Amino acid sequence: MKSPVILLLLTAAPVFAHPMGNFSISHYSGITIERHAVEVRYLLDIAEIPTFQEMQQSGITGPDDARLPAYLAAKSVELSKGLRLTVNGNPLTLRGVQQNVIFPPGAGNLPTMKMGFLYRAQLKDVCTAASACQLDYQDENLLGSTGWKEIVVKTGREIKLSSSTAPAQDRSGELSNYPTDLLNSPPQALQAEAVFSLPATPVLAAKPKPLPVEQLAVEQHTPAPAPVPAKIEIKPNQQATPRNAFTELMAKEHISLSFALLAALIAAGLGALHALEPGHGKTIVAAYLVGSKGTTRHAVLLGAIVTISHTAGVYLLGGVTLYAQKYILPEKLYPLFGVLSGILIAGLGFYIFLQRFVGAEFAHNHGPGGHSHGVRPKQLLVLGITGGIVPCPAALVVLLSAVALHRVAFGLFLIVAFSAGLAAVLIALGMMAVRAGRMLSRLRTEGPLVQRWLPLGSAAMVTVFGCAIAVQGLIAAGVIRIRI
């Protein structure tokens, strides 16, 4: 078994088990235009958390479940209703002809799902060789999901494609090989248009060779075998599944007291490293404490509030995933936490900036106390809650894995240990910020740098970082997109 030190080194950078994130549902539509029909190869790549939800809702347990064929058949019909296909304005009916599903392993011993469906729609009487035909396609399934969304349009033999808004070659290998340079800004194609024309003369099929008399006689007297349900081929991801030491702790088969203690130490260490990653209010905490002349007690209190709100965010999102998924989408609630947190932090920072810019008169008219830049309990509480409310996806995966494996107590124990490590780092950084502020104030106690510009600068930093957190949330929600 690897030592805790090695595990910590291996997990110094944030990783996700699924390339597109634990909340993602990626779409792929491969459209092929043939002479008599349009074929749609429709794939969904579903990450750990939505897979957990889907298996809870449907009751399926995995690839060996006897109910899986019936589930896939029903899913094929359900998803076909969300695919809009028209040619020359005439809606075409997509009929499922093949279907399949695989369950690649994910983080925390949770599975992922990759489903594939092959649909066909007849072109009879809606498109002729006399004029160009226009195809319009729209994918309206799971519009609230995040992930990779790609459409490809190809043509069959002797079909001429005049124009198309979708490429003929995909970039993800049918959701099996995501380009690393596009993971942060994946394509979001959910509709496509194409103009094509059919050949003027029908394509003649090769004439079949006559069967021998003996074989013909056998076939005439032998009943046809029952048709075997066809399965569309699905490729798993080519990238090796990244591993997170925190989520992998749940995969241990037998949990002894010594392993539980070791797991707690590992989880605490990973929580400490997690606190050093971008976000989690570190810079905001430091800026606020320095500019407000905070004390060690304030640093401990603020770090504790950030940690408690961070842990509460995990439990809240876990509760939504388990019990309220029909009403609230967790993948939408997660970035919403970031947006709301950023807006509140930016608003608080701007309010503090006005206090310190105008001085005692603003503080007297708009808040308690007569100091223009002192630590206030309400500000401390708001800053701590908003700075830590965005939950850690890895902690959420651990919580769901604990539920799936019937190890809820162990999962909650690990999350508490993880949060303790997070708290230790935030409190230590806060205390360092307090000491730095005291050292700086001793240099020139009466100078404008300490008395005016340092408090103003710290408030401005809180505002800027609050805006950055809000923008990150909007990017995660898909409202703002960045092209690489």
KOLKE-833690 format. One line per field, with one value per residue (C-alpha): residue number from 1; residue in one letter; x, y, z. Coordinates in steps of 0.02 Angstrom, whole numbers, padded with zeros to 5 digits, m for minus. Layout:
<lodos>
num = [NUM,...] .
residu = [A,...] .
c1 = [X,...] .
c2 = [Y,...] .
c3 = [Z,...] .
</lodos>
This chain:
<lodos>
num = [1,2,3,4,5,6,7,8,9,10,11,12,13,14,15,16,17,18,19,20,21,22,23,24,25,26,27,28,29,30,31,32,33,34,35,36,37,38,39,40,41,42,43,44,45,46,47,48,49,50,51,52,53,54,55,56,57,58,59,60,61,62,63,64,65,66,67,68,69,70,71,72,73,74,75,76,77,78,79,80,81,82,83,84,85,86,87,88,89,90,91,92,93,94,95,96,97,98,99,100,101,102,103,104,105,106,107,108,109,110,111,112,113,114,115,116,117,118,119,120,121,122,123,124,125,126,127,128,129,130,131,132,133,134,135,136,137,138,139,140,141,142,143,144,145,146,147,148,149,150,151,152,153,154,155,156,157,158,159,160,161,162,163,164,165,166,167,168,169,170,171,172,173,174,175,176,177,178,179,180,181,182,183,184,185,186,187,188,189,190,191,192,193,194,195,196,197,198,199,200,201,202,203,204,205,206,207,208,209,210,211,212,213,214,215,216,217,218,219,220,221,222,223,224,225,226,227,228,229,230,231,232,233,234,235,236,237,238,239,240,241,242,243,244,245,246,247,248,249,250,251,252,253,254,255,256,257,258,259,260,261,262,263,264,265,266,267,268,269,270,271,272,273,274,275,276,277,278,279,280,281,282,283,284,285,286,287,288,289,290,291,292,293,294,295,296,297,298,299,300,301,302,303,304,305,306,307,308,309,310,311,312,313,314,315,316,317,318,319,320,321,322,323,324,325,326,327,328,329,330,331,332,333,334,335,336,337,338,339,340,341,342,343,344,345,346,347,348,349,350,351,352,353,354,355,356,357,358,359,360,361,362,363,364,365,366,367,368,369,370,371,372,373,374,375,376,377,378,379,380,381,382,383,384,385,386,387,388,389,390,391,392,393,394,395,396,397,398,399,400,401,402,403,404,405,406,407,408,409,410,411,412,413,414,415,416,417,418,419,420,421,422,423,424,425,426,427,428,429,430,431,432,433,434,435,436,437,438,439,440,441,442,443,444,445,446,447,448,449,450,451,452,453,454,455,456,457,458,459,460,461,462,463,464,465,466,467,468,469,470,471,472,473,474,475,476,477,478,479,480,481,482,483,484] .
residu = [M,K,S,P,V,I,L,L,L,L,T,A,A,P,V,F,A,H,P,M,G,N,F,S,I,S,H,Y,S,G,I,T,I,E,R,H,A,V,E,V,R,Y,L,L,D,I,A,E,I,P,T,F,Q,E,M,Q,Q,S,G,I,T,G,P,D,D,A,R,L,P,A,Y,L,A,A,K,S,V,E,L,S,K,G,L,R,L,T,V,N,G,N,P,L,T,L,R,G,V,Q,Q,N,V,I,F,P,P,G,A,G,N,L,P,T,M,K,M,G,F,L,Y,R,A,Q,L,K,D,V,C,T,A,A,S,A,C,Q,L,D,Y,Q,D,E,N,L,L,G,S,T,G,W,K,E,I,V,V,K,T,G,R,E,I,K,L,S,S,S,T,A,P,A,Q,D,R,S,G,E,L,S,N,Y,P,T,D,L,L,N,S,P,P,Q,A,L,Q,A,E,A,V,F,S,L,P,A,T,P,V,L,A,A,K,P,K,P,L,P,V,E,Q,L,A,V,E,Q,H,T,P,A,P,A,P,V,P,A,K,I,E,I,K,P,N,Q,Q,A,T,P,R,N,A,F,T,E,L,M,A,K,E,H,I,S,L,S,F,A,L,L,A,A,L,I,A,A,G,L,G,A,L,H,A,L,E,P,G,H,G,K,T,I,V,A,A,Y,L,V,G,S,K,G,T,T,R,H,A,V,L,L,G,A,I,V,T,I,S,H,T,A,G,V,Y,L,L,G,G,V,T,L,Y,A,Q,K,Y,I,L,P,E,K,L,Y,P,L,F,G,V,L,S,G,I,L,I,A,G,L,G,F,Y,I,F,L,Q,R,F,V,G,A,E,F,A,H,N,H,G,P,G,G,H,S,H,G,V,R,P,K,Q,L,L,V,L,G,I,T,G,G,I,V,P,C,P,A,A,L,V,V,L,L,S,A,V,A,L,H,R,V,A,F,G,L,F,L,I,V,A,F,S,A,G,L,A,A,V,L,I,A,L,G,M,M,A,V,R,A,G,R,M,L,S,R,L,R,T,E,G,P,L,V,Q,R,W,L,P,L,G,S,A,A,M,V,T,V,F,G,C,A,I,A,V,Q,G,L,I,A,A,G,V,I,R,I,R,I] .
c1 = [00000,00064,00115,00014,00159,00159,m00030,m00020,00113,00011,m00140,m00060,m00158,m00349,m00410,m00578,m00618,m00718,m00626,m00773,m00805,m00908,m01072,m01059,m01171,m01092,m01192,m01140,m01247,m01173,m01291,m01272,m01381,m01419,m01526,m01682,m01653,m01563,m01465,m01427,m01295,m01336,m01217,m01225,m01072,m01135,m01016,m01021,m01148,m01284,m01254,m01287,m01449,m01503,m01473,m01570,m01718,m01724,m01677,m01547,m01391,m01265,m01223,m01289,m01460,m01599,m01702,m01569,m01643,m01814,m01733,m01634,m01788,m01886,m01738,m01725,m01905,m01887,m01731,m01800,m01938,m01805,m01721,m01800,m01763,m01845,m01809,m01881,m01986,m02063,m02037,m01964,m01994,m01836,m01855,m01730,m01644,m01495,m01450,m01315,m01239,m01074,m01025,m00843,m00775,m00768,m00710,m00743,m00797,m00944,m00983,m01009,m01126,m01105,m01264,m01278,m01432,m01448,m01601,m01664,m01791,m01860,m01840,m01983,m02089,m01997,m01844,m01818,m01672,m01753,m01698,m01587,m01651,m01623,m01601,m01626,m01578,m01594,m01550,m01668,m01621,m01549,m01528,m01478,m01325,m01145,m01018,m00960,m01095,m01048,m01139,m01062,m01146,m01090,m01165,m01182,m01142,m01168,m01255,m01191,m01176,m01185,m01168,m01171,m01155,m01080,m00912,m00892,m00758,m00779,m00652,m00690,m00682,m00868,m00844,m00698,m00548,m00581,m00449,m00364,m00353,m00543,m00592,m00617,m00718,m00797,m00909,m01093,m01170,m01352,m01419,m01361,m01419,m01365,m01410,m01391,m01452,m01493,m01421,m01526,m01530,m01556,m01403,m01421,m01376,m01271,m01378,m01364,m01295,m01422,m01413,m01375,m01530,m01485,m01461,m01620,m01718,m01649,m01689,m01867,m01905,m01806,m01892,m01801,m01706,m01771,m01692,m01554,m01568,m01432,m01311,m01226,m01038,m00982,m00801,m00742,m00632,m00454,m00384,m00344,m00464,m00378,m00376,m00405,m00334,m00479,m00614,m00511,m00518,m00699,m00648,m00563,m00654,m00620,m00608,m00513,m00483,m00302,m00356,m00492,m00363,m00241,m00382,m00425,m00244,m00241,m00408,m00347,m00188,m00288,m00404,m00251,m00191,m00366,m00363,m00208,m00299,m00380,m00533,m00593,m00577,m00391,m00349,m00511,m00481,m00304,m00352,m00495,m00394,m00247,m00355,m00470,m00330,m00397,m00333,m00284,m00457,m00534,m00422,m00474,m00658,m00656,m00563,m00685,m00836,m00765,m00736,m00907,m00995,m00888,m00937,m01119,m01115,m01060,m01201,m01329,m01280,m01276,m01451,m01512,m01430,m01511,m01683,m01726,m01653,m01826,m01845,m01667,m01523,m01364,m01254,m01345,m01346,m01158,m01107,m01250,m01162,m01010,m01110,m01204,m01046,m00952,m01091,m01106,m00918,m00902,m01048,m00972,m00802,m00877,m00973,m00812,m00722,m00851,m00836,m00649,m00652,m00782,m00728,m00815,m00966,m01017,m00987,m01095,m01239,m01234,m01178,m01142,m00987,m00881,m00725,m00700,m00602,m00632,m00679,m00869,m00959,m01089,m00955,m00852,m01001,m01054,m00876,m00845,m01006,m00994,m00808,m00834,m01007,m00945,m00927,m00784,m00838,m00720,m00804,m00974,m00915,m00856,m01027,m01121,m00999,m01030,m01217,m01197,m01082,m01187,m01041,m01123,m01038,m00865,m00900,m00955,m00801,m00687,m00773,m00753,m00568,m00551,m00633,m00518,m00366,m00449,m00482,m00304,m00231,m00356,m00331,m00141,m00148,m00264,m00144,00001,m00099,m00135,00050,00098,m00027,00043,00222,00171,00077,00232,00335,00238,00092,00032,00074,m00059,m00003,m00065,m00203,m00288,m00215,m00193,m00376,m00435,m00325,m00386,m00568,m00534,m00453,m00606,m00715,m00606,m00594,m00780,m00809,m00686,m00779,m00944,m00869,m00801,m00975,m01050,m00920,m00959,m01145,m01113,m01175,m01001,m00894,m00707,m00636,m00459] .
c2 = [00000,00173,00283,00440,00549,00471,00487,00671,00703,00615,00721,00892,00949,00942,00796,00730,00549,00597,00707,00829,00836,00736,00824,00815,00735,00742,00728,00663,00657,00576,00608,00510,00557,00411,00395,00330,00371,00479,00387,00467,00389,00464,00445,00506,00501,00521,00559,00490,00602,00601,00413,00391,00488,00392,00224,00281,00338,00187,00053,m00027,m00091,m00119,m00217,m00382,m00314,m00415,m00255,m00169,m00213,m00146,00009,00042,00016,00142,00262,00249,00304,00441,00517,00507,00628,00758,00743,00856,00807,00892,00887,01029,01075,00902,00819,00645,00506,00433,00247,00158,00009,m00020,00021,m00017,00041,00018,00063,00123,00141,00315,00401,00333,00163,00248,00196,00309,00270,00283,00250,00231,00231,00212,00293,00291,00404,00372,00506,00443,00583,00725,00741,00713,00723,00868,01000,01029,00968,01051,00952,01033,00942,00992,00900,00954,00818,00863,01047,01090,00977,01029,00937,00907,00932,00886,00856,00780,00771,00645,00579,00408,00346,00474,00600,00775,00890,01072,01153,01107,01199,01042,00966,00796,00741,00737,00797,00679,00507,00485,00542,00424,00541,00719,00846,00914,01090,01102,01028,01200,01265,01116,01132,01161,01109,01057,01101,01086,01126,01043,01061,00905,00829,00650,00563,00582,00394,00260,00168,m00013,m00145,m00293,m00439,m00582,m00747,m00891,m01016,m01200,m01309,m01410,m01253,m01176,m01330,m01327,m01143,m01166,m01298,m01224,m01092,m00926,m00902,m00774,m00602,m00556,m00376,m00273,m00174,m00014,m00016,00103,00145,00183,00333,00310,00417,00320,00360,00487,00436,00547,00477,00551,00464,00303,00282,00226,00079,m00015,m00180,m00207,m00059,m00087,00038,00064,00094,00215,00317,00314,00363,00510,00571,00555,00645,00785,00804,00809,00939,01044,01030,01067,01230,01282,01263,01415,01477,01433,01614,01610,01775,01853,01801,01869,02033,02063,02025,02134,02282,02269,02249,02080,01977,01795,01759,01834,01726,01567,01615,01662,01503,01398,01482,01455,01271,01242,01324,01224,01060,01114,01147,00967,00899,01015,00967,00784,00799,00878,00740,00605,00673,00827,00786,00792,00974,01044,00996,00976,01019,01187,01216,01191,01339,01440,01426,01506,01646,01691,01678,01793,01922,01929,01941,02078,02173,02159,02213,02365,02411,02400,02503,02641,02636,02658,02784,02903,02873,02882,02977,02833,02706,02809,02824,02647,02532,02510,02575,02727,02646,02656,02494,02376,02189,02173,02012,02023,02054,01911,01792,01843,01834,01664,01586,01655,01616,01432,01388,01316,01129,01015,00891,00758,00770,00753,00597,00524,00559,00476,00331,00307,00299,00177,00064,00078,00159,00324,00339,00310,00434,00570,00531,00559,00721,00787,00742,00824,00981,00981,00987,01126,01224,01206,01283,01425,01468,01462,01576,01694,01703,01737,01878,01952,01947,02024,02164,02198,02204,02323,02437,02453,02524,02686,02690,02864,02857,02860,02687,02600,02718,02737,02646,02474,02464,02529,02406,02258,02305,02323,02150,02074,02155,02097,01919,01914,01964,01830,01695,01751,01745,01570,01516,01590,01498,01334,01362,01390,01571,01635,01536,01557,01501,01433] .
c3 = [00000,m00041,00105,00149,00092,m00081,m00092,m00046,m00176,m00308,m00271,m00257,m00409,m00425,m00532,m00588,m00625,m00779,m00905,m00915,m00726,m00602,m00649,m00838,m00969,m01142,m01304,m01474,m01631,m01786,m01932,m02094,m02243,m02358,m02514,m02428,m02245,m02119,m01984,m01814,m01701,m01531,m01382,m01202,m01088,m00909,m00765,m00587,m00502,m00638,m00659,m00474,m00495,m00649,m00567,m00414,m00518,m00634,m00507,m00621,m00533,m00672,m00830,m00761,m00714,m00801,m00816,m00923,m01096,m01047,m00973,m01133,m01242,m01139,m01139,m01328,m01348,m01218,m01296,m01473,m01421,m01384,m01555,m01686,m01866,m02017,m02204,m02308,m02158,m02142,m01971,m01981,m01855,m01782,m01743,m01633,m01715,m01599,m01420,m01293,m01128,m01038,m00859,m00853,m00674,m00599,m00442,m00268,m00334,m00422,m00601,m00750,m00896,m01083,m01182,m01371,m01482,m01671,m01750,m01929,m02016,m02191,m02326,m02433,m02513,m02421,m02531,m02718,m02837,m02931,m02804,m02653,m02486,m02318,m02158,m01987,m01827,m01645,m01485,m01344,m01219,m01048,m01090,m00912,m00913,m00935,m01040,m01218,m01351,m01530,m01695,m01852,m02024,m02156,m02318,m02393,m02566,m02707,m02591,m02623,m02472,m02526,m02355,m02172,m02006,m01929,m01974,m02057,m01934,m01746,m01619,m01475,m01557,m01520,m01339,m01313,m01327,m01269,m01328,m01173,m01245,m01254,m01085,m01007,m01155,m01243,m01398,m01361,m01528,m01505,m01677,m01857,m02033,m02195,m02379,m02486,m02649,m02697,m02852,m03010,m03041,m02910,m02848,m02907,m02781,m02836,m02895,m02769,m02828,m02841,m02700,m02734,m02749,m02594,m02486,m02555,m02508,m02332,m02310,m02376,m02244,m02099,m01993,m01980,m01816,m01691,m01719,m01598,m01533,m01614,m01506,m01560,m01528,m01390,m01356,m01177,m01145,m01208,m01067,m00911,m00770,m00655,m00473,m00321,m00159,m00059,m00161,m00175,00014,m00005,m00116,00027,00052,00237,00355,00517,00656,00601,00421,00477,00576,00430,00311,00426,00420,00230,00214,00328,00225,00065,00142,00183,00003,m00059,00041,m00058,m00224,m00307,m00215,m00038,00020,00064,m00020,00037,00218,00215,00132,00252,00408,00355,00306,00458,00587,00637,00783,00800,00870,00714,00604,00695,00691,00506,00455,00556,00476,00301,00339,00417,00270,00149,00234,00244,00057,00027,00135,00055,m00122,m00071,m00001,m00161,m00263,m00158,m00121,m00225,m00396,m00477,m00428,m00425,m00540,m00434,m00584,m00594,m00406,m00393,m00504,m00429,m00262,m00343,m00424,m00265,m00161,m00279,m00286,m00096,m00071,m00202,m00125,00048,m00016,m00103,00054,00158,00025,00040,00229,00219,00077,00152,00332,00498,00431,00315,00455,00574,00449,00376,00515,00700,00782,00746,00672,00485,00470,00614,00614,00631,00678,00539,00407,00476,00468,00292,00226,00305,00240,00064,00054,00090,00027,m00140,m00105,m00159,m00297,m00227,m00056,m00139,m00232,m00066,00011,m00132,m00135,00051,00019,m00127,m00026,00134,00226,00271,00441,00365,00226,00348,00455,00305,00257,00435,00431,00260,00329,00480,00365,00265,00425,00487,00329,00321,00504,00484,00333,00426,00575,00457,00379,00550,00597,00430,00458,00631,00567,00429,00549,00658,00516,00497,00616,00570,00385,00247,00185,00343,00393,00223,00074,00155,00212,00043,m00050,00054,00023,m00163,m00165,m00080,m00213,m00358,m00296,m00265,m00446,m00502,m00404,m00481,m00657,m00624,m00573,m00731,m00836,m00746,m00777,m00963,m00960,m01006,m01126,m01159,m01327,m01328] .
</lodos>
